[in-house]
Amino acid sequence: MRRTTQDEVCIWAVTSKPLTADFTLYQAEQDDAFYEANFADQKQIQLGDHCYIVMAQFKGDAPFLVDTPLQYDIVLDGHSMLSSLEGVLYGDESRPTFVIPSRAEHIAHGSCRHPHHHCEDALAALDISHEDTPVEKRANLLIMTGDQIYADDVCGPLMSAIRQTISLLGMKNQEMEGDNIRWCSELSPDKTPYYSRTQILPFSDINHGLIKRLFKAKPEPVFSSRTTENHLISFNEFIAMYMLVWSPELWQHIEIEKTVPTLSQELQKRWDIELAELARFRTGLVHLRRLFAHIPTYMIFDDHNVTDDFNLTVGWERAVNNSAFAQGIITNAMMAYFFCQGWGNQPKAFTQDFWTPLQTFLDSPDPATFYAMTQVTHHFEQWHYTIPTTPKVVVVDTRTRRWRSESSYNKPSGLMDWESLMDFQQDVFNNDAVVVVSPAPMFGVKFIETIQRIVTFLGHPLATDSENWMAHPGSANALLNIFKHPKTPKNFVILSGDVHYSFAYDVRMRFRKSSPRIWQITCSGFRNQFPEPFLSIFEWLDRKLFWPESPLNVFTRRKRMRIERRKPDNGGPGLLVNQSAVGVVKLDQDGAPKYIGLLTGKGTRVAFHPCEDTDKEEEFPSADLSR
């Protein structure tokens, strides 16, 4: 289930042949449908002999019922297709039950779902928590704030599954402009071995300074990720990965070899470890599919949906734009994002100016049509969107409309440029309350941001992922001025991910009685964690150096903002939670949070409580796991 409002119900699916079934809507526990429409009248895009992307946008003559339990089905020749899918229903359900929310009262959110990371899948835990929960008490929105896939960090066994999927579904070949490959079929393991892609990815010397030119330094990788051994390249690979990390269905037809004769002993050990983690990941996919079938789901990209450090600096962009191969990989990623994520957020944003060149490319995938599609995705400015709930949900694009540094190719770009910030301002002004979704936290951990600032000063912003709102003075000041404006909402809830740990802040403006109330709520990741002991050390230094009244705050761009950390009731001494988790936020009638918490991948609950003396080291009480 994707965008779901009183005006439309959007359903996304992948099928092996055109879907000619009926979509039916029912009031809960009633046998007669009050709405019926056929999928044959909806967009169904063929991406392979046995691969169709179904993008259905159902609209009625009258508004759909909101805040009321509804059920739906997909019926073919009088038989329910959903009931035949393993584990897609809760308990004694006969059809999936959901609610179209008019109010954003109960939001599940988070980011960063890494298939072979060594932790639990929190989205599977969220689905399990819904098993014995009435639909009215479940989260009524799921917002995924970035890195739904890791295109730049694919483990060997998953790459095997991706290549098998492409063959299984008969997906089309694609001409590439790489130095080492000409067709995407050449990416098969027999021609491009596992863990060998770093050398076939593009290299460039366009950003070499005078010294590197004088000494004739070798070209450097265009993509800055340190895990490019199995980087996705073709459009087919991106699409296949989305299918494999969101559904258990294809895995029934895939066999991953346990021993790969072409691998070295060291790589075979790595394969064994990755295969074990991937097996754990696969067990949760039946829960993920059930969760997606029951809750309106919204998404926005972050860098790993494309590649690490996507558009981080002007120099990075110059290197990409100087390589047709690099541009092609970015275009493939963005087209896959459109099909699997972007369309379902707000279908009306994609007009014929987008659809016509896309369909032309799919019908005839040659360099000319691909170049035309590259121009479309490169200049498209409607990835951001809003959800018409109360409070209004505003989802921002912090990747493709950046405020580029004018002083150095090597300095981080602002996460949004002036024009996009003004669009954002218009979206939030004149509302009593608003929920903003920003992939990167607007108010992050100051000590970590200070480290990023120092490393950027030394000329290495890509080394520390300097992806924070305060890294660029123009975008930072424009953002802070929005909070100062008299028309800004009184209650401002910010949901973020990206950083691989979770925290909650209460933010106020210093020296102003009429300050808006701001909450920075961060949950990351769904299946990812920050390496220890580094996070514990950084968090301790942050508390010691940047408590609310610390004189060091005067050196930050947020010196006029008072930031008070909330403490989690997980029994630990820290204020940052380093566990896989899904964030849970419940809002009151005014749009202010009445509950901020986490559901961890292990199924335990953690709540964030306001605290006065956050710089003190103390033992916090354990969470009440019985709830």
C-alpha positions in Angstrom: 0.0 0.0 0.0 1.4 3.4 -1.0 -0.2 6.8 -1.0 -3.6 6.4 0.6 -5.9 9.4 1.2 -9.6 10.1 0.9 -9.0 10.9 -2.8 -6.9 7.9 -3.9 -5.6 4.5 -2.9 -2.3 3.5 -4.5 -1.3 -0.1 -4.8 2.2 -1.2 -6.0 3.1 -4.7 -6.9 5.4 -6.8 -9.1 3.8 -9.6 -11.1 5.0 -12.2 -13.6 2.4 -11.4 -16.1 -0.2 -8.6 -16.7 -2.6 -8.3 -13.8 -6.3 -8.5 -14.9 -7.8 -9.0 -11.4 -10.3 -6.7 -9.7 -9.4 -4.4 -6.7 -12.2 -4.4 -4.2 -12.8 -2.4 -1.1 -15.0 -3.4 1.9 -16.0 -2.0 5.2 -14.6 -4.1 7.9 -16.2 -7.6 8.1 -18.7 -6.9 5.4 -19.1 -9.2 2.4 -20.2 -6.7 -0.2 -17.6 -4.4 -1.7 -18.4 -0.7 -1.8 -15.7 -0.1 -4.5 -14.5 -2.2 -7.4 -12.1 -1.4 -10.2 -9.9 -3.5 -12.5 -6.1 -3.5 -12.6 -6.2 -3.8 -16.4 -7.0 -0.1 -16.5 -4.0 0.9 -14.4 -0.3 1.4 -15.4 1.5 -1.9 -15.8 5.0 -1.5 -17.1 6.8 -4.5 -18.5 10.5 -4.7 -17.5 11.1 -8.3 -18.6 9.4 -11.4 -20.1 8.0 -12.2 -16.6 8.3 -8.9 -14.8 5.6 -6.3 -14.7 5.5 -3.3 -12.3 1.9 -2.6 -11.3 1.3 1.1 -10.4 -2.4 1.3 -9.6 -4.0 4.6 -8.5 -7.6 4.0 -7.6 -10.0 6.9 -7.4 -13.7 6.9 -6.5 -16.7 9.1 -7.4 -16.9 10.0 -3.8 -14.2 10.4 -1.1 -13.0 7.2 0.5 -13.8 6.6 4.1 -11.1 7.9 6.5 -10.3 6.9 10.0 -12.4 3.8 9.6 -11.2 0.2 9.3 -11.4 -1.0 5.7 -10.5 -4.2 3.9 -9.3 -4.8 0.4 -8.8 -7.8 -1.9 -7.4 -8.6 -5.3 -9.9 -11.0 -7.0 -9.4 -13.0 -10.1 -12.2 -15.1 -11.5 -14.0 -15.0 -8.2 -10.9 -16.1 -6.1 -8.8 -14.0 -3.8 -5.2 -13.8 -4.9 -4.0 -12.4 -1.6 -5.3 -15.4 0.4 -3.0 -17.6 -1.6 0.1 -15.7 -0.5 1.9 -17.2 2.5 1.5 -15.2 5.7 0.0 -12.1 4.1 -2.9 -11.9 6.6 -3.0 -11.4 10.4 -4.7 -14.0 12.6 -8.2 -14.7 11.5 -8.4 -11.9 8.8 -10.1 -12.8 5.6 -8.6 -9.8 3.8 -5.9 -7.2 4.7 -7.3 -4.5 7.0 -6.1 -0.9 7.0 -7.1 2.6 7.8 -6.9 5.7 5.6 -5.7 8.3 8.1 -6.9 11.9 8.2 -4.6 12.6 11.1 -0.9 11.6 11.4 -1.4 10.5 15.0 0.7 7.3 15.1 3.8 7.2 12.9 6.3 4.4 12.4 9.5 5.6 10.8 13.2 4.9 10.3 15.9 4.3 7.7 18.9 2.2 6.7 18.0 -1.4 6.0 21.2 -3.3 5.3 20.5 -7.0 4.3 23.8 -8.6 5.5 24.4 -6.4 8.6 24.8 -8.4 11.8 21.6 -7.4 13.6 17.8 -8.0 13.6 15.3 -6.5 11.1 13.2 -4.0 13.0 10.5 -3.9 10.3 9.9 -7.6 10.8 9.6 -6.9 14.5 7.0 -4.1 13.8 4.9 -6.5 11.8 5.0 -9.1 14.6 3.9 -6.5 17.1 0.9 -5.8 14.9 -0.3 -9.5 15.0 -2.3 -9.1 18.2 -3.0 -5.4 17.9 -6.4 -4.0 16.6 -6.0 -2.0 13.4 -7.1 1.2 15.2 -4.1 0.9 17.5 -1.4 0.1 14.9 0.7 2.7 13.3 -1.3 4.5 10.7 1.7 5.6 8.6 5.0 4.0 7.8 7.6 6.5 6.7 11.0 5.2 5.4 13.5 8.0 5.5 16.3 6.7 3.3 18.6 3.9 2.3 15.9 1.3 1.6 18.6 -0.6 -0.3 22.4 -0.4 -0.2 23.3 -0.3 -3.9 26.9 0.3 -3.1 27.3 -2.5 -0.5 25.9 -5.7 -1.9 27.1 -9.0 -0.5 28.3 -11.8 -2.8 25.4 -14.2 -2.1 22.8 -11.4 -2.7 24.6 -10.5 -6.0 24.2 -14.1 -7.0 20.4 -13.9 -6.3 20.2 -10.6 -8.2 21.8 -12.1 -11.3 19.6 -15.2 -11.0 16.5 -13.0 -10.8 17.4 -11.1 -14.0 17.7 -14.4 -15.9 14.6 -15.9 -14.2 12.4 -12.9 -15.2 13.9 -12.5 -18.6 14.8 -8.9 -18.0 16.1 -6.9 -20.9 19.7 -6.3 -21.8 21.0 -2.8 -21.6 23.8 -1.1 -23.5 26.4 0.6 -21.3 29.2 3.1 -21.9 31.8 1.6 -19.6 35.5 1.1 -20.5 35.3 -2.6 -19.5 31.8 -3.6 -20.3 29.4 -2.8 -23.2 26.3 -4.7 -22.2 24.8 -5.3 -18.8 24.7 -9.0 -19.6 28.5 -8.9 -19.2 28.0 -8.3 -15.5 27.1 -12.0 -15.0 29.4 -13.8 -12.6 31.1 -15.9 -15.3 32.3 -12.7 -17.0 32.5 -10.3 -14.0 33.4 -12.4 -11.0 32.0 -11.6 -7.5 33.8 -8.9 -5.6 35.6 -7.6 -8.7 33.6 -4.6 -9.7 35.7 -1.9 -8.1 38.0 -2.0 -11.1 35.3 -1.7 -13.7 33.6 1.3 -12.1 34.6 4.7 -13.5 37.8 6.5 -12.6 38.5 10.2 -13.1 41.3 12.8 -12.7 39.1 15.8 -13.3 39.4 17.0 -9.6 43.1 16.6 -9.5 44.8 19.8 -8.2 48.1 21.3 -9.4 50.3 19.0 -7.3 48.5 15.8 -8.5 48.8 17.1 -12.1 52.5 17.8 -11.7 53.2 14.4 -10.3 50.8 12.8 -12.9 48.7 11.1 -10.2 46.6 8.1 -11.3 42.9 8.6 -11.8 40.8 8.1 -8.7 37.5 6.2 -8.3 34.5 8.4 -9.1 32.4 6.7 -6.5 33.7 7.2 -3.0 32.1 4.2 -1.3 34.6 1.8 0.3 32.4 -1.2 -0.4 32.1 -1.2 -4.2 33.2 -4.8 -4.9 29.6 -5.7 -5.9 28.2 -2.2 -6.6 24.9 -2.3 -8.6 25.4 -1.0 -12.2 22.5 -1.9 -14.5 18.8 -0.9 -14.3 17.9 -4.6 -14.0 20.1 -5.1 -11.0 18.6 -2.2 -9.1 15.1 -3.4 -9.8 16.0 -7.0 -8.8 17.5 -5.9 -5.5 14.3 -4.1 -4.5 12.2 -7.2 -5.2 14.6 -9.4 -3.3 14.7 -7.3 -0.1 11.0 -6.6 0.0 9.4 -10.0 -0.7 10.0 -13.7 0.0 8.5 -14.8 -3.3 11.4 -14.9 -5.7 13.7 -16.6 -3.1 11.6 -19.8 -3.6 13.1 -20.1 -7.1 16.7 -19.1 -6.3 19.6 -21.3 -5.1 22.7 -19.7 -3.8 25.8 -21.9 -4.0 27.6 -22.5 -0.7 31.0 -22.9 -2.3 32.2 -20.7 -5.2 35.2 -22.4 -6.9 36.5 -19.1 -8.4 36.8 -17.4 -5.0 40.0 -17.2 -3.0 40.1 -18.8 0.5 39.7 -15.3 2.1 36.8 -14.4 -0.1 35.2 -17.8 0.5 35.2 -17.1 4.2 33.6 -13.7 3.6 31.0 -15.4 1.4 30.2 -17.9 4.2 29.7 -15.1 6.8 27.5 -13.1 4.3 25.5 -16.1 3.4 24.6 -16.8 7.1 23.5 -13.2 7.6 21.5 -13.1 4.4 19.7 -16.3 5.5 18.7 -14.5 8.8 17.5 -11.6 6.7 15.4 -13.8 4.4 13.4 -15.2 7.3 11.9 -11.8 8.0 10.7 -11.1 4.4 7.4 -12.7 4.9 6.8 -10.3 7.8 7.9 -7.3 5.7 5.4 -8.2 2.9 2.6 -8.5 5.4 3.5 -5.2 6.9 3.6 -3.4 3.5 0.2 -5.0 2.7 -1.5 -3.4 5.7 -0.1 0.1 6.2 0.2 3.2 3.9 3.9 3.5 3.2 5.9 6.5 2.1 9.6 6.7 1.2 12.4 9.1 0.3 15.9 8.3 -1.0 19.2 8.9 0.7 22.7 8.2 -0.7 22.9 4.5 -0.5 19.8 4.1 -2.7 22.1 5.4 -5.4 25.7 5.3 -4.1 27.6 6.6 -1.0 28.1 10.4 -0.9 25.6 11.0 -3.7 26.0 14.7 -4.6 27.9 15.5 -1.4 30.4 17.9 -3.0 30.7 19.9 -6.3 33.8 17.9 -7.0 31.9 14.6 -6.7 29.3 15.9 -9.1 31.9 17.1 -11.6 33.6 13.6 -11.6 30.2 11.9 -12.3 29.2 14.4 -15.0 32.6 13.8 -16.7 31.9 10.1 -17.0 29.1 8.7 -19.2 29.4 5.4 -17.4 29.0 7.1 -13.9 26.0 9.1 -15.2 24.5 5.9 -16.5 24.7 4.2 -13.1 23.1 7.2 -11.4 20.3 7.2 -14.0 19.7 3.5 -13.5 19.4 4.0 -9.8 17.0 7.0 -10.1 14.8 5.1 -12.6 14.6 2.2 -10.2 13.8 4.6 -7.3 11.0 6.0 -9.4 9.5 2.6 -10.1 9.9 1.1 -6.7 9.6 4.2 -4.4 9.1 7.6 -5.9 5.8 7.0 -7.9 3.9 5.8 -4.9 4.6 8.8 -2.8 2.8 11.2 -5.1 1.8 9.9 -8.5 0.5 13.2 -9.8 4.1 14.6 -9.7 5.0 12.5 -12.7 3.5 14.1 -15.8 3.8 13.1 -19.5 7.1 15.0 -19.6 8.5 12.3 -17.3 6.5 9.3 -18.6 7.1 9.8 -22.4 10.9 9.6 -22.4 10.8 6.8 -19.8 8.5 4.7 -21.9 10.5 5.4 -25.0 13.7 4.1 -23.3 11.9 1.0 -22.0 10.6 0.3 -25.5 14.0 0.9 -27.2 16.8 0.9 -24.6 19.6 2.4 -26.7 22.2 5.1 -25.9 20.1 7.9 -27.4 16.9 7.1 -25.4 19.0 6.5 -22.3 20.7 9.9 -22.6 17.3 11.5 -22.9 16.2 9.8 -19.7 19.4 10.8 -18.0 18.5 14.5 -18.7 15.0 14.0 -17.3 16.2 12.4 -14.0 19.1 14.9 -13.7 16.7 17.9 -13.9 13.7 16.5 -12.2 12.7 18.6 -9.1 9.6 16.9 -7.8 10.9 14.1 -5.6 9.7 16.0 -2.5 6.0 15.7 -1.5 3.4 16.3 1.2 0.8 14.1 2.8 -2.5 15.8 3.4 -3.0 14.7 7.0 -3.4 16.7 10.2 -0.7 17.7 11.0 0.6 18.0 7.5 3.5 15.8 6.6 6.3 17.4 4.5 8.9 15.2 3.0 12.0 17.0 1.7 14.5 16.0 -1.0 18.0 16.5 0.4 19.9 14.9 -2.4 19.2 16.4 -5.8 18.6 20.1 -5.2 21.7 21.0 -3.2 23.2 24.4 -2.4 26.6 23.9 -4.0 29.7 25.5 -2.4 31.1 28.4 -4.4 34.4 28.5 -2.5 35.7 25.0 -3.1 34.9 21.9 -5.1 35.9 19.9 -2.0 33.5 21.5 0.5 30.1 19.9 1.3 27.1 21.2 -0.5 24.1 22.4 1.5 21.4 19.7 1.7 18.8 22.0 0.0 19.4 25.0 -2.2 17.7 28.4 -1.7 14.8 27.6 -4.1 14.0 24.3 -2.5 14.2 25.8 1.0 11.7 28.5 -0.1 9.4 25.7 -1.4 9.8 24.0 1.9 9.0 27.3 3.7 5.8 27.6 1.8 4.8 24.0 2.6 5.2 24.5 6.4 4.1 28.1 6.9 0.6 28.9 8.2 0.1 25.5 9.8 -0.3 25.1 13.6 1.7 21.9 13.5 3.8 20.1 10.9 5.7 16.8 10.6 8.9 17.2 8.6 10.7 14.2 7.2 14.4 15.0 6.6 16.7 12.0 5.8 19.6 13.6 7.7 18.8 15.1 11.1 18.4 18.9 11.1 19.8 18.9 14.7 22.4 16.2 15.1 25.1 15.2 17.5 27.3 18.3 17.8 30.6 16.5 18.6 30.2 14.3 15.5 29.4 17.3 13.4 32.5 19.0 14.8 34.7 16.1 13.8 33.1 16.3 10.3 33.8 20.0 10.1 37.5 19.5 11.1 38.0 16.7 8.5 36.3 18.9 5.9 38.7 21.7 6.8 41.6 19.3 6.2 40.2 18.6 2.7 38.5 15.1 3.2 34.7 15.6 3.5 34.0 12.3 1.8 36.0 10.4 4.5 33.5 11.3 7.3 30.2 11.6 5.3 29.8 15.3 6.1 26.1 15.1 5.5 24.7 17.5 8.1 22.6 20.6 7.8 25.1 22.8 9.5 28.0 21.9 7.1 27.0 24.6 4.6 26.5 28.2 6.0 23.9 29.3 3.4 21.5 26.4 3.8 22.1 26.3 7.6 21.2 30.0 8.1 18.2 29.7 5.8 16.9 26.7 7.7 17.4 28.4 11.1 15.7 31.6 9.8 12.6 29.5 8.9 12.3 28.5 12.5 12.5 32.2 13.6 9.8 33.3 11.2 6.5 34.4 12.8 4.5 32.2 10.4 6.4 29.0 11.3 4.3 26.2 13.0 4.1 26.3 16.8 4.8 22.5 16.9 7.5 21.3 14.6 8.2 17.5 14.6 11.3 16.4 12.6 11.7 12.7 11.7 15.1 11.6 10.4 17.4 8.6 9.9 20.8 8.2 8.1 23.2 8.1 11.1 22.8 4.5 12.3 21.8 5.3 15.8 18.7 6.8 17.4 18.0 9.8 19.7 15.4 12.5 20.5 15.9 16.2 21.2 13.7 19.0 22.4 14.7 22.2 20.7 13.8 25.8 21.6 15.1 29.2 20.5 17.1 31.0 23.1 16.1 34.5 24.2 12.6 34.2 22.7 9.3 33.7 24.6 7.4 32.8 21.4 9.8 30.1 20.2 8.2 27.3 18.3 8.4 23.9 19.9 10.7 21.6 17.9 11.4 17.9 18.3 14.2 16.2 16.5 13.4 12.5 16.4 15.9 10.2 14.8 15.7 6.5 14.2 18.4 4.6 12.3 18.6 1.9 11.2 16.0 -0.6 10.5 18.9 -3.1 10.1 22.1 -1.3 10.7 24.2 0.0 13.7 27.0 2.3 14.4 30.4 0.7 15.1 31.3 0.4 18.8 33.0 1.6 20.9 33.2 4.7 18.8 29.6 5.8 19.3 29.8 5.5 23.1 33.0 7.6 23.1 31.5 10.2 20.8 28.3 10.4 22.8 30.2 10.8 26.1 32.3 13.6 24.6 29.2 15.3 23.2 27.5 15.4 26.6 30.7 16.7 28.3 31.5 19.4 25.7 28.1 20.5 24.4 25.5 20.4 27.2 22.8 23.1 26.9 24.7 25.8 28.8 28.2 24.9 27.5 30.2 27.9 26.3 31.3 25.9 23.3 27.8 26.2 21.9 28.7 29.8 20.9 31.0 28.3 18.2 28.2 26.4 16.5 25.8 27.7 13.9 23.0 26.6 16.3 24.1 28.9 19.1 20.7 30.6 19.2 19.0 27.2 19.7 18.8 25.4 23.0 18.9 21.7 22.5 17.9 19.4 25.4 18.5 15.7 25.0 16.0 13.1 25.9 17.1 10.0 27.7 16.0 6.5 26.7 14.7 4.1 29.4 16.8 1.2 28.1 18.9 0.9 31.2 22.1 2.2 29.8 24.1 5.3 30.7 24.0 6.9 27.2 21.5 9.1 25.4 22.0 7.5 22.0 20.5 4.1 21.2 22.7 1.9 19.1 20.3 -0.9 18.1 18.4 -1.8 15.0 14.9 -0.2 15.6 11.8 1.3 14.1 10.8 4.7 15.5 7.3 5.1 17.0 5.8 8.6 17.5 2.3 9.4 18.8 1.0 12.9 18.5 -1.7 14.7 20.5 -4.4 16.9 19.0 -2.0 19.8 18.8 0.5 17.9 16.8 3.0 17.7 19.8 4.5 14.3 20.6 2.9 12.5 23.6 5.1 9.4 23.1 8.6 9.1 21.4 10.0 5.6 21.4 11.6 2.7 19.6 10.7 -0.8 18.8 14.0 -2.6 18.6 14.7 -5.5 16.2 14.6 -7.8 19.2 11.0 -6.7 19.9 11.7 -4.6 23.1 10.4 -1.1 23.5 12.4 2.0 24.5 10.9 5.3 25.4 12.6 8.7 25.3 11.9 10.9 28.3 12.7 14.6 28.8 15.6 15.1 31.2 17.0 18.2 32.9 20.6 17.2 33.7 21.7 15.4 30.6 25.4 16.0 31.3 25.3 13.8 34.4 26.3 10.2 34.2 23.7 8.0 35.8 22.1 4.7 35.5 18.7 5.0 33.9 15.8 2.7 34.8 15.2 -0.3 32.6 12.4 -0.2 30.0 9.1 -1.8 30.9 9.3 -4.6 28.3 5.9 -6.0 29.3 4.1 -3.3 27.3 
